């Protein structure tokens, strides 16, 4: 995924499924470096992680 698509997903009102290492995640924000994003797993765990946006995939 690229930074432009991450921004589109963040501004969309639709629920767009994104995966990171096979796990379904929510994108919280695109980080200032433009190469990483803060995400958290869908579900009860709200643990946030910084990941390379190139490792995110859209279904």
TIRO-2110 file (N, C-alpha, C; in Angstrom, 1 decimal):
// TIRO-2110
0.9, -1.2, 0.0, N, 1, A
0.0, 0.0, 0.0, CA, 1, A
0.9, 1.2, 0.0, C, 1, A
0.4, 2.3, -0.6, N, 2, A
1.2, 3.6, -0.6, CA, 2, A
0.5, 4.6, 0.3, C, 2, A
1.2, 5.7, 0.5, N, 3, A
0.7, 6.8, 1.4, CA, 3, A
-0.6, 7.4, 0.9, C, 3, A
-0.7, 7.5, -0.4, N, 4, A
-1.9, 8.1, -1.0, CA, 4, A
-3.1, 7.3, -0.6, C, 4, A
-3.0, 5.9, -0.7, N, 5, A
-4.1, 5.0, -0.4, CA, 5, A
-4.4, 5.0, 1.1, C, 5, A
-3.4, 5.1, 1.9, N, 6, A
-3.7, 5.2, 3.3, CA, 6, A
-4.5, 6.4, 3.7, C, 6, A
-4.1, 7.6, 3.0, N, 7, A
-4.9, 8.8, 3.3, CA, 7, A
-6.3, 8.6, 2.8, C, 7, A
-6.6, 8.0, 1.6, N, 8, A
-7.9, 7.8, 1.1, CA, 8, A
-8.7, 6.9, 2.1, C, 8, A
-8.1, 5.9, 2.6, N, 9, A
-8.8, 5.0, 3.6, CA, 9, A
-9.2, 5.8, 4.8, C, 9, A
-8.2, 6.6, 5.3, N, 10, A
-8.5, 7.3, 6.6, CA, 10, A
-9.6, 8.4, 6.4, C, 10, A
-9.7, 8.9, 5.2, N, 11, A
-10.8, 9.9, 5.0, CA, 11, A
-12.1, 9.3, 4.5, C, 11, A
-12.1, 8.0, 4.2, N, 12, A
-13.4, 7.4, 3.8, CA, 12, A
-14.3, 7.1, 4.9, C, 12, A
-15.6, 7.2, 4.6, N, 13, A
-16.6, 6.8, 5.6, CA, 13, A
-16.9, 5.3, 5.6, C, 13, A
-16.4, 4.7, 4.5, N, 14, A
-16.7, 3.2, 4.3, CA, 14, A
-15.7, 2.4, 5.3, C, 14, A
-16.2, 1.2, 5.6, N, 15, A
-15.3, 0.3, 6.4, CA, 15, A
-14.5, -0.5, 5.4, C, 15, A
-13.2, -0.2, 5.3, N, 16, A
-12.3, -0.8, 4.4, CA, 16, A
-11.4, -1.8, 5.1, C, 16, A
-11.5, -3.1, 4.8, N, 17, A
-10.7, -4.1, 5.5, CA, 17, A
-9.2, -4.0, 5.0, C, 17, A
-8.3, -3.9, 6.0, N, 18, A
-6.9, -3.8, 5.8, CA, 18, A
-6.3, -4.9, 6.7, C, 18, A
-5.3, -5.6, 6.1, N, 19, A
-4.6, -6.6, 6.8, CA, 19, A
-3.1, -6.3, 7.0, C, 19, A
-2.5, -6.7, 8.1, N, 20, A
-1.1, -6.6, 8.4, CA, 20, A
-0.7, -8.0, 8.9, C, 20, A
0.2, -8.6, 8.2, N, 21, A
0.7, -10.0, 8.6, CA, 21, A
-0.5, -10.9, 8.8, C, 21, A
-1.5, -10.8, 8.0, N, 22, A
-2.7, -11.7, 8.0, CA, 22, A
-3.7, -11.4, 9.1, C, 22, A
-3.4, -10.3, 9.9, N, 23, A
-4.4, -9.9, 10.9, CA, 23, A
-5.1, -8.6, 10.4, C, 23, A
-6.4, -8.6, 10.7, N, 24, A
-7.2, -7.5, 10.3, CA, 24, A
-7.0, -6.3, 11.2, C, 24, A
-6.6, -5.1, 10.7, N, 25, A
-6.3, -4.0, 11.5, CA, 25, A
-7.1, -2.7, 11.1, C, 25, A
-7.1, -1.8, 12.0, N, 26, A
-7.6, -0.4, 11.7, CA, 26, A
-6.4, 0.5, 11.6, C, 26, A
-6.4, 1.4, 10.6, N, 27, A
-5.4, 2.4, 10.5, CA, 27, A
-5.8, 3.6, 11.3, C, 27, A
-4.9, 4.0, 12.2, N, 28, A
-5.2, 5.1, 13.1, CA, 28, A
-4.7, 6.4, 12.4, C, 28, A
-3.5, 6.4, 11.9, N, 29, A
-3.0, 7.6, 11.3, CA, 29, A
-1.8, 7.2, 10.4, C, 29, A
-1.5, 8.1, 9.4, N, 30, A
-0.3, 8.0, 8.6, CA, 30, A
0.7, 8.8, 9.4, C, 30, A
1.9, 8.2, 9.7, N, 31, A
2.9, 9.0, 10.5, CA, 31, A
3.6, 10.0, 9.6, C, 31, A
4.2, 11.0, 10.2, N, 32, A
4.8, 12.1, 9.5, CA, 32, A
5.9, 11.7, 8.5, C, 32, A
6.5, 10.6, 8.7, N, 33, A
7.6, 10.2, 7.8, CA, 33, A
7.0, 9.7, 6.4, C, 33, A
5.7, 9.5, 6.4, N, 34, A
5.0, 9.1, 5.2, CA, 34, A
5.3, 7.6, 4.8, C, 34, A
6.1, 6.9, 5.6, N, 35, A
6.4, 5.5, 5.3, CA, 35, A
5.8, 4.5, 6.3, C, 35, A
5.4, 5.0, 7.4, N, 36, A
4.8, 4.2, 8.4, CA, 36, A
3.4, 4.7, 8.9, C, 36, A
2.7, 3.8, 9.4, N, 37, A
1.3, 4.1, 9.9, CA, 37, A
1.2, 3.5, 11.3, C, 37, A
0.3, 4.2, 12.1, N, 38, A
-0.1, 3.6, 13.4, CA, 38, A
-1.4, 2.8, 13.2, C, 38, A
-1.4, 1.6, 13.6, N, 39, A
-2.5, 0.7, 13.4, CA, 39, A
-2.8, 0.0, 14.7, C, 39, A
-4.1, -0.6, 14.8, N, 40, A
-4.4, -1.4, 15.9, CA, 40, A
-5.3, -2.6, 15.4, C, 40, A
-5.2, -3.7, 16.1, N, 41, A
-6.0, -4.9, 15.7, CA, 41, A
-7.5, -4.6, 15.9, C, 41, A
-8.3, -5.1, 15.0, N, 42, A
-9.7, -5.1, 15.1, CA, 42, A
-10.1, -6.0, 16.3, C, 42, A
-11.0, -5.6, 17.1, N, 43, A
-11.4, -6.4, 18.3, CA, 43, A
-11.1, -5.7, 19.6, C, 43, A
-11.2, -6.5, 20.7, N, 44, A
-11.1, -5.9, 22.0, CA, 44, A
-9.7, -5.3, 22.4, C, 44, A
-8.6, -5.8, 21.7, N, 45, A
-7.3, -5.3, 22.1, CA, 45, A
-7.0, -4.0, 21.3, C, 45, A
-6.7, -3.0, 22.1, N, 46, A
-6.5, -1.7, 21.5, CA, 46, A
-5.0, -1.4, 21.4, C, 46, A
-4.1, -2.4, 21.4, N, 47, A
-2.7, -2.2, 21.4, CA, 47, A
-2.3, -1.6, 20.0, C, 47, A
-1.6, -0.5, 20.0, N, 48, A
-1.2, 0.2, 18.8, CA, 48, A
0.2, -0.2, 18.4, C, 48, A
0.4, -0.2, 17.1, N, 49, A
1.8, -0.5, 16.6, CA, 49, A
2.1, 0.4, 15.4, C, 49, A
3.4, 0.7, 15.2, N, 50, A
3.8, 1.4, 14.0, CA, 50, A
4.3, 0.3, 13.1, C, 50, A
3.8, 0.4, 11.8, N, 51, A
4.1, -0.6, 10.8, CA, 51, A
4.5, 0.2, 9.5, C, 51, A
5.3, -0.5, 8.7, N, 52, A
5.6, 0.0, 7.3, CA, 52, A
4.3, -0.1, 6.5, C, 52, A
4.0, 1.0, 5.8, N, 53, A
2.7, 1.0, 5.0, CA, 53, A
2.8, 0.0, 3.8, C, 53, A
4.0, -0.3, 3.4, N, 54, A
4.2, -1.3, 2.3, CA, 54, A
3.8, -2.7, 2.7, C, 54, A
3.7, -2.9, 4.1, N, 55, A
3.3, -4.2, 4.6, CA, 55, A
1.8, -4.4, 4.8, C, 55, A
1.1, -3.3, 4.5, N, 56, A
-0.4, -3.3, 4.7, CA, 56, A
-1.0, -3.7, 3.4, C, 56, A
-2.0, -4.6, 3.4, N, 57, A
-2.7, -5.0, 2.2, CA, 57, A
-4.2, -4.7, 2.4, C, 57, A
-4.9, -4.4, 1.3, N, 58, A
-6.3, -4.1, 1.3, CA, 58, A
-7.0, -5.3, 0.7, C, 58, A
-8.1, -5.7, 1.2, N, 59, A
-8.9, -6.8, 0.7, CA, 59, A
-10.0, -6.3, -0.2, C, 59, A
END
